[in-house]
Amino acid sequence: MSIPSKERLNRLLIVQAQSINDTFKLLDAPAAASMGKTDWSEVMKMANEISNQATMCALLSSGSSLEQLEDFIGSYCNLLLGLVLLCHGSTVGAGPTLRASIRDFAKPVIDHSLSLLHEALSSYGLRKERPLMPTLAGKVSTSCTRLQGSPSTDSAAIVRALAQVGTSMKDVLRELCEEEEEGEGGEPVKWAIEVGAAAVKVVKEGMRFVGGGTVAAVEVMEGVLEKLQAVGVQVDELGASAIPPLEPEEMEENMAEILLLAAAVEDELKGGGSGGSADGLFRAVGDLVGLLRRLLQEAGVGKG
């Protein structure tokens, strides 16, 4: 076996990195139903092994031969390929939100790991310590921990996505309340606060519905998420329209659109046969619908 050169190892790492990134594209599409579904515990084990290897990498680069470094890089890259394939296998039967979540949590593990390996190779043979190595190793470990704790079921992934919608709505409400405290905006701001608060309640009930052991199909949960994400966008635009300079026509359009989306959530639940598990969500949506109809009526009267 010929003694490896640093340049040859660098070319090898580039090829390995390209192979890993190409394989990662598998996560852009759902795994075939004919594949055996990978248990999430296997993904967690592999993430733990990669975290351990990242710590070793930070130590190895300063006191090893090029042959040892070559073996280590090859072994580490095989672990990364294994992680990608395990993540792909875990998406068998998964809905789009869970698939996107797995992809998003796995990507930093791959990216930080490849950066760590490139840094290990570039720093080989240097007398001066490279402070970036332990930093990158720490980023890999943190990314692995986040992947291990990420949602592994459709319901958990959808609840997490709904929580993000709720957080965004609360940010809008906070800004509107500050405007109201300063005496700005008047009636339009009060309307926007009412609608925003009612929408937040709908999202909370949506989280309870999805995360509370519902028997609803994944398609129903995904449908509820999609519509509530759209409500979140409209609440944000409603808040912007309510703050001076006022845009009353846009406010009415936003409220009308939220009304349509709320009705669509009701249709989604009725069509999905969710039964009693959706009672709280039905009530919250009904309250939002009633509020919007009243406000739109008042807006129409005000015009007259």
N, C-alpha and C positions, 0 to 999 in steps of 0.2 A: 504493500500500500504506500503510495507517495505521500510525503509530508505535506499537509495542506498549507496553502499560503493564505494570508489575511484577505487578499484580493479575491481568491477563489471562494473563500467562505462567504465573502460579501455577495458574490454572484449567486451562490447557493441559497443564501437567505432571501435574496430578492425573488428567486424562483419559488421558494417555499411560501413566501408571503403572498405571491400572486395566486398560487394554488389554493391557499386558505381563503383568500378574498373571493375567488371564483366559486369555491364550494359554498361560501356564505350566502351566495345568491339563491341557494336552495330555499332559504328562509323567506324569500319574496313570495313564494307560493305555498299553498297547503300541501302537506305530505299526502301521498296516495293512501286511500282507505285500505288498500291491500297490504300496506306495511304494518308490521307489528308496532303497536304504540309503546314508546319508551316511557318507563316510569320516571317521574320527576326526580326521584331519589338518585337516579343514575347521573342526571345532570348536576345535582348538588355534589356528588362525590367527585366528579370530574373537575368542577369548579374549585373544590377544596385542594385537589392535587395540583392544579395550575397555580393556585395561590402559594402553595408550598414551593413549587419550582421557581416562582418569581423571586422568592426570598433567597433561594440557593443561587440564582443567577447573579444577584447583587454581590454575593461573596465570591462566586466562581471567576468572574471576569478579571479579578486582581491577582489571582494566584494559580492559574491553570495554564496548561499547554494549549496550543492551537488544536491538537487532536482531541483533547478533552472538551474544548469549546465546541468543536464540530459535532461531537457526539451529543453534547447537551442541546445544541440548537436543533438537531434532528429530532431528538426525543421530545423537546418542548413543542415543536411544530406539529408532531404527531398528536400530542395532547390537544392542541388547538383544533386540529381537524376532527378529532374525536368529539370534542365539545360541540362543534357545529353540527355534526351528524346526530348526536344525541338530542340536541335542541330541535332539529328537524323532525326526528322521530317522535318527539313529545307533542308535535302539532297535529298528529293524526286525529281527525275528528274535531279539531279546534275551530272556533269561530274567528273572524278577522281581528277582533280586539285582542284576544289572547295571542294569536300569531304575531301581531304587531308588537305586543308587550315583550314576548320572548325575544324577538329580533332586537328590539331596542335595548334590552338589558344585556344581551349577549355581545352586542357590537363593541362596547367599551372594553370588555375583557380581551377581545381580539386585537383591537387597536392599540391599547396600552401594552399588551404583551409583545407585539411586533416592534413597537417603539423601544421597549426594554431590550429586546434581542439586538436590534440595530445599535443601540447605545453600548451594549456589552461588547459587541464586535469592534466598534469604532474606538472604544477606550482600551482595548487590549494592547498591552505592551507599554502603556504610558505610566511613567513613574508617579505622576500626580493623581491623586484620588479624584474621581468624577462624582460630584455631589448629586448629579442627576439620577444616578443608578438607584439609590435607596428611595428617591422620590417616585420614580417610575414603578419600582417594585411595590410601593405603597398604593399607587393608583390601581395596579393590577389586583392587589388583595382587596381593596375597597370595592372594585367592580365585581369581583367574584362573590363577595358577601352580598352585594345588592342583587346579583342574579339569583343567588340561593334563596333570598327572601322575596323574590318577585312573585307575582301571581302565577299559579300553576293550573288554575281551572278557569273556565269561561266566566263563571259568576264573579270570581275574585277580580279578574281583569276588568270586567265591566263596572264593578263597584268602584274600582280605583279610577277608572275614566270618569264616572259620574262624580266622584269626589273632586276631581279637577274642575269639572263644570261648576259645581257648587262653590268652590273657592273663588273662581272667576266672578261669579254672580255676587258673592259677598264683597269682593273688592269694589264692584260697581256700586253696591249699596252703601259702602263706607264713604265713597266720594260724594254720593248724593246726600247722605246724612250731614256731611260736612257743609255742603252747599246750603242745606236747610237751616243748619245752626247759624250760618252767617247771614241768613235772611235773604238768600239769593234764590231765584227761580220760581218762587211762589207755588201756585197750584200744580203746574206741570211736574215739578220736582217731587211733590207729594204723590202724584199719580205714579210716577216712575218708581218711587220707593215702595208703594203698595204692590205694584206688579212684580217688582224684583223680590220682595219678601215672600209673596205667594209662590213665585217660581222656585225660590230656594226650598220651600216646603215640599214642592213637587219632587225636586231632585232628592231630598232626604227620604221621601217615601219610595222613590224609585230605587234608592240604595237598599232600603229595607226589603223591598219586593225581590230584588235580584239576589241579595245576600242572605235572605232569610229562609233558605231551603225551598224556594219556589220550584214547582214542577213544570214551569213554563219551558218551552223549547228555546234553544239557543237563539233561534231566529227572532223570537219574540223579544228576548232580552236585548238583542242587538238593535232591533227596531226601536225599542224604547230609548236606548242610549242615543241612537242617531238623531231622533227627534228632539230629545232634551239638549243635545249638543247644539242643535239649530236654535232652540229656545235661548240658550246661553248667548249665542251671537246676537239675537234680537234684543235681549235684555241689555247687552253692552251698547248696542246702537240706540236703544231707547234712552238710556242714561245720558249718552252724548247729545241726543236731540233735546233733552229736557233742560240742560244747562245753558244759560245765556251764552251767545244769542240763540233764542228759542227757534225750534223748527217744528211747529205744531203739526204740519201735514206729515212729516216724517214720523213723528210720534204716533199718529193715528195708523200709519202704515205698519209700523213696528208692532203695535198692539194687535192689529188685525192679523198679522202674520203669526204672532204668538197664539192667538185664538185658534187659528187653523191647525197649528202644530199640536196644541193641547187636544183638540178634537181627534187628531190623528193618533195620539197616544192612546186615547180611549178606544179607538177602532182597533189598534194593535192588540190591546189587552183582550177585547171581546173576541177578536178573531183567533187569538192564541189559546183560548180556553183556560186562562190562568186561575179562574175560580176565586175562592175566598182569600187566597194569598195576596191578591191585588186590591183588597178593599180599601186599605189606607191610601194607596196611590190613586184609586178612583176618586176618593173624597177630595184629596188635595188638588187633583186636576179639575174636578167639578167646581171647587172654590175659585180656582184661577179663571176658569171659563166664565163663571158668574161675575167676577170682578171686572174682567175685560169687557163683557157685554155692557155692564153698567157704565164704565168709563167711556166707552165708545159712544154710548147713547148720550151721555152728558156732553161729550165733545161735539156731537151733532147738533144738540140743542143750543150749545154755545155759539155755534156758527150762525144758527138761525137768528 
